[in-house]
């Protein structure tokens, strides 16, 4: 079977209602809706709320913080 190009799809978890992106190559002839429902059901809800903030979002603040730490 031939595959289409990889496409990002935004899904919403039916349990925690968190939005997440799935990027996949889906072969022609495969039921896309069933695949998307399965991926949404496999979403790890417990890991969704445990994101760690890494670094600073504002580059000016980050450079000032690095200058202070030296």
C-alpha positions in Angstrom: 0.0 0.0 0.0 1.2 3.5 -0.7 1.5 6.0 2.1 0.5 9.6 2.0 2.7 12.4 3.3 3.0 12.7 7.1 0.5 15.2 8.3 0.2 16.7 11.8 -3.3 16.3 13.3 -4.5 18.1 16.5 -6.4 15.6 18.7 -8.2 16.1 21.9 -8.0 13.5 24.7 -11.5 12.3 25.5 -10.6 11.8 29.2 -8.6 15.0 30.2 -9.6 17.2 27.2 -6.0 18.1 26.5 -5.0 19.0 23.0 -2.0 17.3 21.5 -0.5 16.7 18.0 0.0 13.4 16.3 2.2 13.3 13.2 2.0 10.0 11.3 2.3 8.4 7.9 -1.1 6.7 7.2 -1.3 4.2 4.4 -4.1 4.6 1.9 -7.0 2.3 2.7 -6.6 2.6 6.4 -9.5 4.0 8.4 -8.0 7.4 9.6 -10.8 8.2 12.0 -10.4 4.8 13.8 -6.6 5.4 14.0 -7.1 8.9 15.4 -9.6 7.6 18.0 -7.1 4.9 19.1 -4.3 7.5 19.4 -6.5 9.8 21.5 -7.5 6.9 23.7 -3.8 6.1 24.3 -3.0 9.6 25.4 -1.0 9.7 28.7 -3.1 12.1 30.8 -0.9 11.9 33.9 2.2 13.1 31.9 0.2 16.0 30.4 0.2 18.1 33.6 3.8 17.5 34.5 5.5 19.7 31.9 8.8 21.1 33.1 9.6 24.7 32.3 13.0 24.8 30.8 14.8 28.1 30.6 13.3 31.5 30.1 10.8 32.5 27.5 12.1 36.0 27.1 15.7 36.0 25.6 16.5 39.4 27.2 15.7 38.1 30.6 17.7 34.9 29.9 20.8 36.9 28.9 20.5 39.2 32.0 20.2 36.1 34.2 23.3 34.5 32.6 25.2 37.8 33.1 24.3 37.9 36.8 25.4 34.3 37.4 28.9 35.0 36.1 
